[in-house]
Each structure stands twice: as structure tokens, then as C-alpha cells.
Amino acid sequence: MTNYSKLPAILVLEDGTVYHGKAAGKIGTTTGEICFNTGTTGYQEIFTDPSYFGQIMVTTNAHIGNYGIDEDDTESNQIQIAGLVCKNYNINYSRKMADESIQSYFEEGNLVGISDVDTRSLVRHIRDKGAMNAIISSETLDVEELKSQLAKVPSMDGLELSSKVTTTEPYFFGNENASLRVAVLDLGIKKNILRNFEARDVYTKVFPAKTTFEEMEKWNPDGYFISNGPGDPAPMDYAIETVKSILNANKPMFGICLGHQILALANGIRTSKLHNGHRGINHPVKNIIANRCEITSQNHGFGVVAEDIENSENVEITHVNLNDQSIEGIRIKGQKAFSVQYHPESSPGPHDSRYLFDDFVAMIKN
């Protein structure tokens, strides 16, 4: 195997900050919004999560690649992150189930990364300064040239990306003889969400992001699911209109992450960009309806505006983040519709929140 880890690479942030390191993955140049994930495991699930499309990922765990790549651990059919920044990049791995090394995986997926970076310093910088665009290059080390390229990269604020990661054709998942059928609006669906439905005797049909309610309704589903996904929810008029139609038809509906934000927007609740987002597997959330806490897996750079919900007559807060009091869950009064900002499918992450899938199934049956 070609070992690119000894070649120099450079990371330049939008505010002019520069980090030097070594090349990881494919030799090349990549751009995107830089963000960080504090999880200590699950790097492969992070790489393949469509919600990270267009983002350069900084991993705070010191070792990346040490347990290799296993095809069964992917959350989609390809690498979704725009680039990787890590401390220790381990090409050699020790797991019998692994199919290949991280280096060969990145080469096949055309992923450009940089290792040997002081990620603790970088994460503190992003935490304080906020999310911003960045560029990684292992083919040019000219800082001024990289700054020029970076200046042309659009901001994530206002960027619609779900149409770039959604399925192009509808497909089915699970047992066609299952007791329930759920139509899934794919804004960037993770495989483990579909696995959780299958485990609860639910047959799903996954539709492209811009599918109308009328088209999905032809399949005669028992309920609707609005998936996670990347980008800014505000410009996604097509999804907002679809959710409004589902609500007007009084159909059972469940949303996760971006789906949560779309449900809020469909009810007149604004969304806003967070300073640096929530990305990790240990975020504490309180279910204020059940009066209990859960540790959650999170990945989002946008959130719903709490003030709008507090002033709303038809939207009720169900979950709050115990770190910053941001809104983590809502439900629509008088209707079978609810959503959460975090990821109850929990891969990577704990299983504290998987009851939400049970709640949705029970809601459909009642």
C-alpha cells in the first residue's frame, strides 16, 4: 500500500488560521465547512452519514483508523464528509471483522484528509470562533493560493444539500409482509434508521427528497417519516410543503434531525444556525414529558428557535438539551406528529432514545 501519511499537507481556515500536518487519504484539495465530533468511536458511521455532506470533519478522538473499515458499519453507500482532520492516522488496524484499512477506503472514496494536527487546539478554536469554511490540500502548500480558492466556497448558511444526497429512485427496506408500512422522505437517511423500523415489523418505502405527499400517499402507508440530512433547512420549500400536506391530511408522522427542523418550519417555527453545532455521542437531553434524562447521539449545525415555539399555539416542546437549553424535541398539539433533533437510532451512540421508534409505532396503531 502507498503510504501517503509522510507527505506534507496544510489546513487553512476561513479566518486565516493555518495548521500544518501530513497527508491522509487521497492526495488532492478539498473544501467545506469545518466542524468537530467528540465521539470516541464510530468514525466509519460518521464518515458515511449523509448529514455531514459538504463538511470537513475534525475528530477529537486521538486515533482514527485503528480498527479498520467494515462494510456493515456504513450509514450510506459512500463517504459523505468532504474531508478529514485528525491527530493519529492509523493505516494498520486490528479487527478481524475489518475489510480494509482506512487509507485504501479513502483512496477508493476520493477522500482528502490531513493528520498529525493539534486537534485539541483546532477544536478549541472552532468552539470559540464558530463554524467556518476551510480548505485542506496535499497538492499545494501555497497559503495565499489556498485562501483564494477558499474565498469562493459558499457558506453553509442558506445552502440546500438534501437534493444532492437523496436517493434518485424509490426503494424498499424490510419485510414486505410486515404489519405496518411507513413512507420515508429521504433527505439524507441513515441505514440504521431503516434497520430500527425493520426491527419493529415495519416495512418502509424510501422516496426521493422532492417527492410530493400525493405521490407517497399512493403507496397507502400507515405513517410518514421525515429523515435527517445535510445543509440549511430554511430554503427547503419542497420538503416544508410536503410536511404541511401530511399534517393537513392528519397522518402519523415522525421526524429526526433535519426532519425535526422541517416539521418546525412547517408550523411557522424559524430555524437558525448554531455557533458551532452539536456533534457527539454523549449529549444530555431531558424528556420533559416523561421527566427523565437520556444520553444522546447528535449531529446538527442548525436548530429551531425556542422563542417561536414558546409563542406557538400548536407546537409543544418535549425535549431540551441540558448543556445549552436548546430545543431537542417537539410535538404538534391535537395531531399524531412529533420530532427530535438528535439521533435515536444511535449508531454511533447509546441506545437511550430508541423508545421513540416504539412510540411512533404505538402512535400509528392507536
N, C-alpha and C positions, 0 to 999 in steps of 0.2 A: 504493500500500500504506500502511496505517496504521502509523506508526512509534511503537510503544509504548516504545521504549528510553529516551525522555526523561522518562517518568513515574517517580516515586519508588517504591521497593519496600523491603521490610525482611525480614531473615532473623533469626529468634530460635532459639537452641539450647536444648536441654533444661536445660543448666546455667545459663541466664540470659544467656549471651553474645549480644550484638546486633550485627549488621552492617547497614549501610545501603547501598543501591545503586539501580539503575534497573530498571524492569520489562522482562522479556524474555518473549516469547510471549503467552499469553492473560492478560488482567487477571483476577485472582482470588486464591484462597488454596489452598495445598496443604500436606500434612504427610507425613512419612515418616522413615525412618532415614537420617541423613546419612552419606555415605561419599565417598571420592575415588578417581579413576582417574588414574594417572600417564602414560598413553599420550599420545604426541604426535600421533597421528592416529587415525582410526576413530571419530569421535564419533557418526556415524549408527548404526554397528553397536552401540555402547554404548547409545544411546537405545532401540533395539528389541530388546535382549537380554532375554528373559523372566526371567533370573536377577536382574535389577535391579528387578523389580516391587516396589513399595512403598518404594523408596529414592529419596532426593534425591541427585543426583549432582553432585559438585564436580569440575570438570575442571581439571587443573593446567596444561594447555597454554594459553598466553596468548590464542589466537584460536580462537573457536568460530563456525562458520557460514561461514567464509571460502571453502570450496569447495562450498557449497550442499548440496542433497539430491538423491540419485539413488535411485530406487525399487529398482534392482538391488542396492543395498548394504544393504538391510534384513535383519535376522535373524529377524523375525517380521512379522505383518501389521499391527502398530500400535506406537505409542510405549509402552514399558513402564515407564520411570522415572517416579517420582512428581513430580519437579521438577528443575530445573537451576540450578546456581550456577556462574558463570563470570566471567572478567575482562573480555575484549573480546568483545562480541556483534556479529558481523558480518552484517548483513542483506544487504548487497551481496556477491555471490560471483563467482568467476572460475573456472568449469569448464564446458566445452562439454557434458559429459555430464549436468550437473545439470538436474533437472526444475523445481526451485523453490527459494526462499530458506528459510532456517531459520525465519524469522518466520511465513511462511504455513504451513509444515509444523507448527509448534507451535500455531498458531491452529486448524488443521483437527483436530489431535490433542488439543486442550484441555489443553495443557501450560503450566503456570505456572512462570516462572523469574525469576531475578534476575541482573543483570550489574553490571559496574563494582565488584565486590567484591575486596578484597585477598585473593585466593585463597591466596597463599603464607602469610599469617598464619593463615587459616582451616584450611588443611591441617595446619600445624604444631600448631594447637590440637587438631584431631581426632586427630592422631598421638599426642599426649601424653595427652589426656583419654580417648580411646577413642571408639568408635561411640556415637552417641546420637540421639534423635529431634530433629527440627527442624521449623520452620514457615516458609514463605515467603508473603508477602502483598503484593499491589499494590493491594488494595482497602481495606485498613485499615492504618494506621500506629500504632495504639494497642498499645504493647508489652504492657501488662497484659492486654488482651483476647486477644492472640495467645498469651500464656503460659497463659491459661485454656483456650483451645482445645487447645494442645499437651499439656496435662496429661491429656487424655482419649485420647491416641493410645497404642495398645498397644505394648509392647516387641517387637522382632523376636525376642527370645529366647522360644521356645515357640510361635511363630506359624507355622501351616501355611498355605502360599500356593500350592503347586503346583496344587491343585484350582481355583484362580482363573485360571490361565493356560493350562492344558492344553486340547487340542482337545476339543470336545464329541462328535465323531464320528470313527471311524477313517478314515484316508485313506492313499493310496498315493503313493510317490515313486520315480521312476526308471523303468527299462525292465522291463516285466513278463516279458520273456524272458531276464532276466539269469541268470547261472549260480548265484547264491546269493540266499536270501531271509532277511532279518533283521527280527524283530519289535521295534519300538521302543516302550518305555514312555515316554510324553511327560509329563515332569514340568516342562517349560518348554523344549522343544527349540529349538535354533538351526538355521536353514536350512542353514548351511554344514556342519553335521554330516551332514545328509542328502545334500548335494552330494558330500561326501567318500566316502560309501558308493556313490553312483551312479557316481562316477569309478572305482570298483574293481569294477564289474559286480555290484553288489548292489542288489536290489530290496527296498525297505522298506515295511512297513505300520506306520503310526503309530497307536498306541492311546491312548485317554484314560488319565489317571493312575491311576484306580481300577479298571482292567481286571485281572481275575484271570489267573494263569498258564494255567488251564484254558481260558479264552476265547481267549487268544493262541495257545495250542498248536493250536487247531482249524485255524489257517491253515497249520500244518505248517512253521514256519520252520526254517532251518538254525542260527540263533543268535538271541540276545537282546541288545538294547542298552538300558541304563538311562540316561536323559538328565540333563543339567544342569537347574537350576531354582532358584526363589527360596525364601527362608524357612528355618526351622529344620528339619533332618531328623528330629530326635528324635520329634516327635509323629506322624510319617507311618507309622503302623502298617500301613496298607493296602499301601504300597509295600514295606515291610520283609517282610511276609508273602509278597508276590508273588516277591520275590528269593529268599526261603527255598525257595519251591516250585521255582523254576528250578534252584537248587543241588541240591535233593533229586532232581530229575529228571536231574541231571548234564548239563545243556545248556550249550553255549558261551555265555559272557556277557562283556560289556564295559560298563563304566560310566565316565561323565565327570562330574566336579564333584559335584553333588548325588547323582548315581548312584554315585559313589565312596563317599560318606558312607553311603548306604543299604546298599551291599554290606558296609561295615564293621559297621553296626548289625545286619545280618542274621547276622553271625558273632560277636556279643557284644562288639563294639568300640564304646565310647562315643564320642560327638562332643561338642564344646564350642565355645562362641562365642569367636572371636578378639578381641583387643583393638581392632583397627581393620581387620582383614581384609587380603587380598591382591588388589589390583586394578590391573592394568597390563599392559604387553606386553614387559617386559624382566626377568622374574623368573628367576634361575638355578636350575636343578634338575639334580641328579645322578642318572642311572640307575645304581644301584649293582650291578645285574646285569650290564650291558654295560660298566660302568666308563667312562662318558662323560657329558659335560655337555651341556645344551641350554638355550636361552633360550626362555622360555615366556610365553604369554598367560594371565592369571589373573583370576578374579572370584569370590571367595567370602569370606563372613564367618564361616563355621564350619569346623572341621577335625576330624580324627579324633585320638583320644588315643593318643599314641605308647606310653605305658606299657602300655596294654591289648594293643597288637599285640606288643610285646616279650614279654609273658607268654602270648601265644596259641599254641596248638599247631598251628593250621591256617591261620593268616594270616601271610604273609611280606611284609616291606617291600621294595619295588622301587625307589622314588624318594624322594629327600629334597630339601627346599628348602635351598639353600646360604646363604640370608640368615639364616634362623632355625631351621634343622634340623627344621622341621615335616614331617609325612608327606605326600608328594605322589603316592605310588602303592603299591598292594598287589596281591598275587595269592593265590589260595586254593590251598593245597598239595593235590596229587592231583586237582585239577579244572581244567577249562578256563574259568577265571573270573579276571578282573583288572580293575583300575580305576585312574584317575589323577585327581588333584584339579584339575589345570589343564586348559587347552583346546587339544588338539592340532589342532582344525580351523582354528585360527589366523586368525581374522578378527574384529577386527584382531589383528596379531601376526606373529611369524616362523613359518617352516614347519619348524622343527627337529624337531617331535614328531609329524609326520604318519605316521611309520613305525608308530605304534600302530594305525592303521587297517589297515595291511598285516599287522601281527602278528595282529590279530583275524581277518582273512580267512584267513590261513595256519592259524591255530588251528582254525577251522571245517573246513577241508579236510583236515587231518591226523587 
